[in-house]
C-alpha cells in the first residue's frame, strides 16, 4: 500500500511519496523481538514519506525521535532520516547523517542550507562510524529545559549515549 497507518491512535498516518515510484516494502527488518516483519526501503534518491502537521509537537519542551536504519551504500554525504521541516512553523528539527556520524538540527529560525558558524544549532556525534549493511537504532532526546545545548540534546545509537560536537552559532530553542 501507499499508507503506513499510525498505530498510536493519533491519526498521523505516513503517506509514501516519490513519483514515479514510492518507497517499497521489504522483509529485511531490524533485529526486533516483535513487529510486523516489514520495513520500508528507500532508493536513496527521491523516496520519502510525509504526514500532515503534528499539532502535539507545537510548543512542546520535550521530544524523543527514534528510528531503525540500514544503509546500502556510501555514507559520504548528508542523508535525511526523519525531519519535521514544515513550511510556516517556527521551530523545526532534522535527524540525519553527516558522513558516518549522526546529526541533529533543532532551530527556531529555519534556514534551508548547510550549517555554518552562524547557522542553526546542530549536534554531530563523535566516533559512531556508521557502516553500510548494518542495522542501527538511532534516537535523539530533546529537553528544552536544559541550560546548554549539551543538556538539551542527547543522541543515542544502539542504546548508547554518544558524545556530541555542537556547531552553529546559536542555542537550541527552549520550546518546539
MIDOSE-1310 file (N, C-alpha, C; in nm, 2 decimals, decimal comma, always signed):
residues 176
xxxx	+0,08/-0,12/+0,00/+0,00/+0,00/+0,00/+0,08/+0,13/+0,00; +0,02/+0,24/-0,01/+0,09/+0,36/-0,01/+0,07/+0,45/+0,12; +0,02/+0,38/+0,22/+0,00/+0,45/+0,35/+0,05/+0,36/+0,46; +0,12/+0,41/+0,56/+0,16/+0,34/+0,68/+0,07/+0,39/+0,79
xxxx	-0,02/+0,31/+0,85/-0,12/+0,35/+0,95/-0,05/+0,38/+1,08; -0,09/+0,49/+1,14/-0,04/+0,52/+1,28/-0,10/+0,43/+1,38; -0,02/+0,35/+1,44/-0,08/+0,26/+1,54/-0,10/+0,32/+1,68; -0,06/+0,45/+1,70/-0,08/+0,52/+1,83/-0,22/+0,56/+1,85
xxxx	-0,30/+0,57/+1,75/-0,44/+0,61/+1,76/-0,45/+0,76/+1,74; -0,34/+0,83/+1,71/-0,35/+0,98/+1,69/-0,38/+1,02/+1,55; -0,38/+0,92/+1,46/-0,42/+0,95/+1,32/-0,31/+1,02/+1,24; -0,19/+1,00/+1,27/-0,08/+1,06/+1,20/-0,02/+0,96/+1,10
xxxx	-0,10/+0,91/+1,01/-0,05/+0,81/+0,91/+0,06/+0,87/+0,82; +0,15/+0,79/+0,77/+0,26/+0,83/+0,69/+0,22/+0,79/+0,54; +0,23/+0,89/+0,45/+0,20/+0,87/+0,31/+0,33/+0,85/+0,24; +0,34/+0,75/+0,16/+0,46/+0,72/+0,08/+0,45/+0,79/-0,05
xxxx	+0,56/+0,87/-0,08/+0,55/+0,95/-0,20/+0,69/+0,95/-0,27; +0,69/+0,97/-0,40/+0,80/+0,99/-0,48/+0,77/+0,94/-0,62; +0,69/+1,01/-0,69/+0,66/+0,97/-0,82/+0,79/+0,96/-0,91; +0,80/+0,87/-0,99/+0,70/+0,77/-1,03/+0,70/+0,65/-0,94
xxxx	+0,80/+0,63/-0,85/+0,80/+0,51/-0,76/+0,80/+0,56/-0,62; +0,74/+0,48/-0,53/+0,73/+0,51/-0,39/+0,84/+0,42/-0,32; +0,86/+0,45/-0,19/+0,94/+0,35/-0,11/+0,87/+0,22/-0,12; +0,94/+0,11/-0,11/+0,89/-0,02/-0,13/+0,89/-0,10/+0,01
xxxx	+0,80/-0,19/+0,02/+0,80/-0,28/+0,14/+0,91/-0,38/+0,13; +0,98/-0,41/+0,24/+1,09/-0,51/+0,24/+1,07/-0,60/+0,36; +1,12/-0,72/+0,34/+1,12/-0,81/+0,46/+1,26/-0,81/+0,53; +1,35/-0,72/+0,48/+1,48/-0,70/+0,55/+1,45/-0,61/+0,67
xxxx	+1,44/-0,66/+0,79/+1,39/-0,58/+0,90/+1,50/-0,58/+1,01; +1,49/-0,48/+1,10/+1,59/-0,47/+1,21/+1,56/-0,59/+1,30; +1,66/-0,62/+1,39/+1,65/-0,73/+1,48/+1,56/-0,70/+1,60; +1,43/-0,71/+1,58/+1,33/-0,68/+1,68/+1,27/-0,81/+1,74
xxxx	+1,23/-0,80/+1,86/+1,16/-0,92/+1,92/+1,01/-0,93/+1,88; +0,96/-0,82/+1,83/+0,82/-0,82/+1,78/+0,81/-0,72/+1,66; +0,69/-0,71/+1,61/+0,67/-0,63/+1,49/+0,60/-0,70/+1,38; +0,58/-0,63/+1,27/+0,51/-0,69/+1,16/+0,59/-0,76/+1,06
xxxx	+0,73/-0,75/+1,07/+0,81/-0,83/+0,98/+0,84/-0,75/+0,85; +0,81/-0,62/+0,84/+0,83/-0,54/+0,72/+0,90/-0,41/+0,76; +0,98/-0,36/+0,66/+1,04/-0,23/+0,67/+1,01/-0,16/+0,54; +1,05/-0,03/+0,54/+1,04/+0,04/+0,41/+1,18/+0,06/+0,35
xxxx	+1,19/+0,03/+0,22/+1,31/+0,05/+0,15/+1,31/+0,18/+0,07; +1,40/+0,27/+0,09/+1,40/+0,40/+0,01/+1,52/+0,39/-0,09; +1,50/+0,44/-0,20/+1,60/+0,43/-0,31/+1,72/+0,52/-0,29; +1,72/+0,61/-0,19/+1,83/+0,70/-0,16/+1,84/+0,82/-0,26
xxxx	+1,74/+0,83/-0,34/+1,75/+0,94/-0,44/+1,63/+1,04/-0,42; +1,51/+0,98/-0,42/+1,39/+1,07/-0,41/+1,27/+1,02/-0,34; +1,28/+0,90/-0,28/+1,17/+0,84/-0,20/+1,16/+0,92/-0,07; +1,03/+0,93/-0,02/+1,01/+0,99/+0,11/+0,87/+0,96/+0,16
xxxx	+0,84/+0,99/+0,28/+0,71/+0,98/+0,33/+0,67/+1,12/+0,40; +0,54/+1,14/+0,42/+0,50/+1,26/+0,49/+0,38/+1,23/+0,57; +0,36/+1,32/+0,67/+0,23/+1,32/+0,74/+0,19/+1,47/+0,75; +0,07/+1,49/+0,78/+0,02/+1,63/+0,80/+0,08/+1,68/+0,93
xxxx	+0,08/+1,81/+0,95/+0,14/+1,87/+1,07/+0,09/+1,80/+1,20; +0,19/+1,78/+1,29/+0,16/+1,71/+1,41/+0,14/+1,81/+1,52; +0,01/+1,85/+1,55/-0,01/+1,96/+1,64/+0,04/+1,93/+1,78; +0,05/+1,80/+1,82/+0,10/+1,77/+1,95/+0,25/+1,81/+1,98
xxxx	+0,32/+1,84/+1,87/+0,46/+1,88/+1,88/+0,47/+2,03/+1,90; +0,37/+2,11/+1,87/+0,37/+2,26/+1,88/+0,40/+2,30/+2,02; +0,50/+2,39/+2,04/+0,53/+2,45/+2,17/+0,57/+2,35/+2,27; +0,60/+2,23/+2,23/+0,65/+2,12/+2,33/+0,79/+2,15/+2,38
xxxx	+0,82/+2,11/+2,50/+0,95/+2,12/+2,55/+1,03/+1,99/+2,56; +0,97/+1,88/+2,52/+1,03/+1,75/+2,53/+0,99/+1,67/+2,40; +1,09/+1,60/+2,35/+1,06/+1,52/+2,23/+1,17/+1,41/+2,22; +1,12/+1,29/+2,19/+1,21/+1,18/+2,16/+1,17/+1,13/+2,02
xxxx	+1,27/+1,11/+1,93/+1,25/+1,06/+1,80/+1,34/+0,94/+1,78; +1,29/+0,83/+1,74/+1,36/+0,70/+1,72/+1,34/+0,65/+1,58; +1,44/+0,58/+1,53/+1,42/+0,51/+1,40/+1,52/+0,40/+1,39; +1,49/+0,30/+1,31/+1,58/+0,20/+1,27/+1,63/+0,23/+1,13
xxxx	+1,76/+0,21/+1,10/+1,81/+0,25/+0,97/+1,92/+0,15/+0,93; +1,93/+0,12/+0,80/+2,04/+0,05/+0,75/+2,07/+0,11/+0,61; +2,20/+0,14/+0,59/+2,24/+0,20/+0,46/+2,30/+0,09/+0,37; +2,26/+0,10/+0,24/+2,31/+0,01/+0,14/+2,44/+0,05/+0,08
xxxx	+2,46/+0,18/+0,08/+2,58/+0,24/+0,00/+2,66/+0,33/+0,08; +2,73/+0,41/+0,02/+2,83/+0,51/+0,07/+2,76/+0,60/+0,17; +2,84/+0,64/+0,28/+2,79/+0,73/+0,38/+2,88/+0,86/+0,37; +2,91/+0,90/+0,25/+3,00/+1,02/+0,23/+2,93/+1,15/+0,23
xxxx	+2,80/+1,15/+0,23/+2,72/+1,28/+0,23/+2,62/+1,28/+0,34; +2,55/+1,39/+0,35/+2,43/+1,40/+0,44/+2,31/+1,33/+0,38; +2,24/+1,26/+0,47/+2,12/+1,19/+0,43/+2,01/+1,22/+0,54; +1,89/+1,26/+0,50/+1,78/+1,28/+0,59/+1,73/+1,14/+0,63
xxxx	+1,71/+1,12/+0,76/+1,64/+1,00/+0,82/+1,50/+1,04/+0,85; +1,48/+1,14/+0,94/+1,35/+1,18/+0,98/+1,36/+1,33/+1,00; +1,25/+1,41/+0,96/+1,25/+1,55/+0,99/+1,11/+1,60/+1,01; +1,11/+1,72/+1,07/+0,98/+1,79/+1,09/+1,00/+1,94/+1,04
xxxx	+1,04/+1,95/+0,91/+1,06/+2,08/+0,85/+0,93/+2,10/+0,78; +0,85/+2,19/+0,83/+0,72/+2,22/+0,77/+0,71/+2,37/+0,75; +0,67/+2,40/+0,63/+0,66/+2,54/+0,59/+0,56/+2,61/+0,69; +0,60/+2,73/+0,74/+0,52/+2,81/+0,82/+0,53/+2,78/+0,97
xxxx	+0,61/+2,68/+1,01/+0,63/+2,66/+1,15/+0,76/+2,72/+1,19; +0,76/+2,78/+1,31/+0,89/+2,84/+1,36/+1,00/+2,75/+1,39; +0,97/+2,65/+1,48/+1,07/+2,56/+1,52/+1,06/+2,43/+1,45; +1,18/+2,38/+1,40/+1,18/+2,26/+1,32/+1,30/+2,18/+1,36
xxxx	+1,30/+2,05/+1,32/+1,41/+1,96/+1,36/+1,44/+1,87/+1,24; +1,56/+1,82/+1,24/+1,61/+1,73/+1,13/+1,71/+1,63/+1,19; +1,68/+1,50/+1,17/+1,77/+1,39/+1,21/+1,82/+1,33/+1,08; +1,96/+1,32/+1,07/+2,02/+1,26/+0,95/+2,16/+1,22/+0,98
xxxx	+2,23/+1,20/+0,87/+2,37/+1,17/+0,88/+2,46/+1,28/+0,83; +2,58/+1,28/+0,88/+2,69/+1,37/+0,84/+2,80/+1,28/+0,81; +2,81/+1,22/+0,69/+2,91/+1,12/+0,66/+2,87/+0,99/+0,74; +2,96/+0,94/+0,82/+2,94/+0,82/+0,90/+2,89/+0,86/+1,04
xxxx	+2,85/+0,98/+1,07/+2,80/+1,02/+1,20/+2,66/+1,06/+1,19; +2,59/+1,07/+1,31/+2,45/+1,11/+1,32/+2,45/+1,26/+1,35; +2,36/+1,33/+1,29/+2,35/+1,48/+1,30/+2,20/+1,51/+1,33; +2,19/+1,61/+1,43/+2,05/+1,66/+1,46/+2,06/+1,81/+1,46
xxxx	+1,96/+1,87/+1,40/+1,95/+2,02/+1,40/+1,81/+2,05/+1,46; +1,80/+2,14/+1,55/+1,68/+2,19/+1,61/+1,69/+2,34/+1,60; +1,60/+2,41/+1,54/+1,61/+2,55/+1,52/+1,47/+2,62/+1,53; +1,47/+2,74/+1,58/+1,35/+2,83/+1,58/+1,36/+2,94/+1,47
xxxx	+1,47/+2,93/+1,39/+1,49/+3,02/+1,28/+1,53/+2,94/+1,16; +1,44/+2,88/+1,10/+1,47/+2,78/+0,99/+1,55/+2,84/+0,88; +1,65/+2,77/+0,84/+1,73/+2,80/+0,72/+1,74/+2,67/+0,64; +1,74/+2,68/+0,51/+1,74/+2,56/+0,43/+1,87/+2,55/+0,36
xxxx	+1,98/+2,55/+0,44/+2,11/+2,53/+0,38/+2,20/+2,46/+0,48; +2,32/+2,43/+0,45/+2,42/+2,37/+0,54/+2,45/+2,46/+0,65; +2,49/+2,40/+0,77/+2,52/+2,48/+0,88/+2,65/+2,55/+0,87; +2,67/+2,66/+0,93/+2,79/+2,73/+0,93/+2,81/+2,80/+1,06
xxxx	+2,91/+2,88/+1,08/+2,93/+2,93/+1,22/+2,82/+3,01/+1,27; +2,73/+3,07/+1,19/+2,62/+3,14/+1,23/+2,49/+3,07/+1,20; +2,50/+2,94/+1,16/+2,38/+2,87/+1,13/+2,30/+2,81/+1,25; +2,20/+2,73/+1,22/+2,12/+2,68/+1,33/+2,20/+2,58/+1,42
xxxx	+2,17/+2,57/+1,54/+2,24/+2,48/+1,63/+2,23/+2,33/+1,59; +2,34/+2,27/+1,57/+2,35/+2,13/+1,52/+2,44/+2,05/+1,60; +2,39/+1,93/+1,64/+2,48/+1,84/+1,71/+2,52/+1,72/+1,62; +2,65/+1,69/+1,62/+2,70/+1,58/+1,54/+2,77/+1,48/+1,63
xxxx	+2,74/+1,36/+1,62/+2,81/+1,26/+1,71/+2,96/+1,25/+1,67; +3,03/+1,20/+1,77/+3,18/+1,19/+1,75/+3,21/+1,04/+1,77; +3,26/+0,97/+1,67/+3,31/+0,84/+1,68/+3,21/+0,73/+1,66; +3,09/+0,76/+1,60/+2,99/+0,65/+1,58/+3,04/+0,56/+1,46
xxxx	+3,08/+0,62/+1,35/+3,13/+0,55/+1,24/+3,04/+0,44/+1,18; +2,92/+0,49/+1,14/+2,82/+0,41/+1,07/+2,88/+0,33/+0,95; +2,83/+0,21/+0,93/+2,88/+0,13/+0,82/+2,76/+0,08/+0,74; +2,78/+0,07/+0,61/+2,67/+0,01/+0,52/+2,65/-0,14/+0,56
xxxx	+2,52/-0,18/+0,54/+2,48/-0,32/+0,56/+2,46/-0,36/+0,71; +2,45/-0,27/+0,80/+2,43/-0,30/+0,94/+2,31/-0,21/+0,99; +2,22/-0,28/+1,06/+2,10/-0,21/+1,12/+2,15/-0,13/+1,24; +2,10/+0,00/+1,25/+2,12/+0,08/+1,37/+1,99/+0,14/+1,42
xxxx	+1,98/+0,14/+1,56/+1,87/+0,20/+1,62/+1,92/+0,34/+1,66; +1,86/+0,45/+1,60/+1,91/+0,58/+1,62/+1,80/+0,66/+1,69; +1,83/+0,74/+1,79/+1,74/+0,82/+1,87/+1,80/+0,95/+1,91; +1,71/+1,06/+1,92/+1,76/+1,18/+1,99/+1,65/+1,22/+2,09
xxxx	+1,70/+1,27/+2,20/+1,61/+1,32/+2,30/+1,63/+1,47/+2,32; +1,53/+1,55/+2,31/+1,53/+1,69/+2,32/+1,46/+1,73/+2,45; +1,53/+1,81/+2,53/+1,47/+1,86/+2,66/+1,50/+2,01/+2,66; +1,40/+2,09/+2,63/+1,41/+2,23/+2,62/+1,44/+2,30/+2,75
xxxx	+1,43/+2,23/+2,87/+1,46/+2,30/+3,00/+1,60/+2,29/+3,03; +1,68/+2,23/+2,95/+1,83/+2,22/+2,97/+1,89/+2,36/+2,96; +2,00/+2,38/+3,04/+2,07/+2,51/+3,04/+2,16/+2,53/+2,92; +2,21/+2,42/+2,86/+2,30/+2,43/+2,75/+2,26/+2,34/+2,64
xxxx	+2,32/+2,35/+2,52/+2,29/+2,26/+2,41/+2,32/+2,11/+2,45; +2,42/+2,09/+2,53/+2,45/+1,95/+2,57/+2,34/+1,90/+2,66; +2,28/+1,99/+2,74/+2,17/+1,94/+2,83/+2,04/+1,93/+2,74; +2,03/+2,00/+2,64/+1,90/+2,00/+2,56/+1,90/+1,89/+2,45
xxxx	+2,01/+1,84/+2,41/+2,01/+1,74/+2,30/+2,10/+1,62/+2,34; +2,04/+1,50/+2,34/+2,12/+1,37/+2,36/+2,10/+1,29/+2,23; +2,20/+1,23/+2,18/+2,19/+1,14/+2,07/+2,24/+1,00/+2,10; +2,15/+0,90/+2,07/+2,18/+0,76/+2,11/+2,19/+0,68/+1,98
xxxx	+2,29/+0,59/+1,97/+2,30/+0,49/+1,87/+2,31/+0,35/+1,93; +2,21/+0,26/+1,90/+2,21/+0,13/+1,95/+2,20/+0,13/+2,11; +2,13/+0,23/+2,16/+2,11/+0,24/+2,31/+2,23/+0,31/+2,38; +2,33/+0,35/+2,31/+2,44/+0,41/+2,38/+2,44/+0,56/+2,35
xxxx	+2,45/+0,64/+2,46/+2,46/+0,78/+2,46/+2,60/+0,82/+2,40; +2,60/+0,90/+2,29/+2,72/+0,93/+2,22/+2,76/+1,08/+2,25; +2,90/+1,10/+2,25/+2,95/+1,24/+2,26/+2,90/+1,32/+2,14; +2,87/+1,44/+2,16/+2,82/+1,53/+2,05/+2,90/+1,66/+2,05
xxxx	+2,94/+1,69/+1,92/+3,00/+1,82/+1,89/+2,90/+1,91/+1,84; +2,89/+2,03/+1,90/+2,79/+2,13/+1,85/+2,85/+2,23/+1,76; +2,78/+2,26/+1,65/+2,82/+2,36/+1,55/+2,71/+2,45/+1,53; +2,73/+2,56/+1,48/+2,63/+2,67/+1,46/+2,64/+2,77/+1,57
xxxx	+2,60/+2,89/+1,55/+2,63/+2,99/+1,64/+2,52/+3,03/+1,74; +2,42/+2,94/+1,76/+2,31/+2,97/+1,85/+2,28/+2,86/+1,94; +2,19/+2,88/+2,03/+2,15/+2,78/+2,13/+2,02/+2,71/+2,08; +2,01/+2,58/+2,11/+1,89/+2,51/+2,08/+1,77/+2,57/+2,15
xxxx	+1,66/+2,59/+2,08/+1,55/+2,67/+2,14/+1,49/+2,59/+2,26; +1,42/+2,66/+2,35/+1,37/+2,61/+2,47/+1,23/+2,54/+2,45; +1,17/+2,57/+2,33/+1,04/+2,50/+2,30/+1,03/+2,48/+2,15; +0,96/+2,38/+2,12/+0,94/+2,35/+1,98/+0,83/+2,44/+1,93
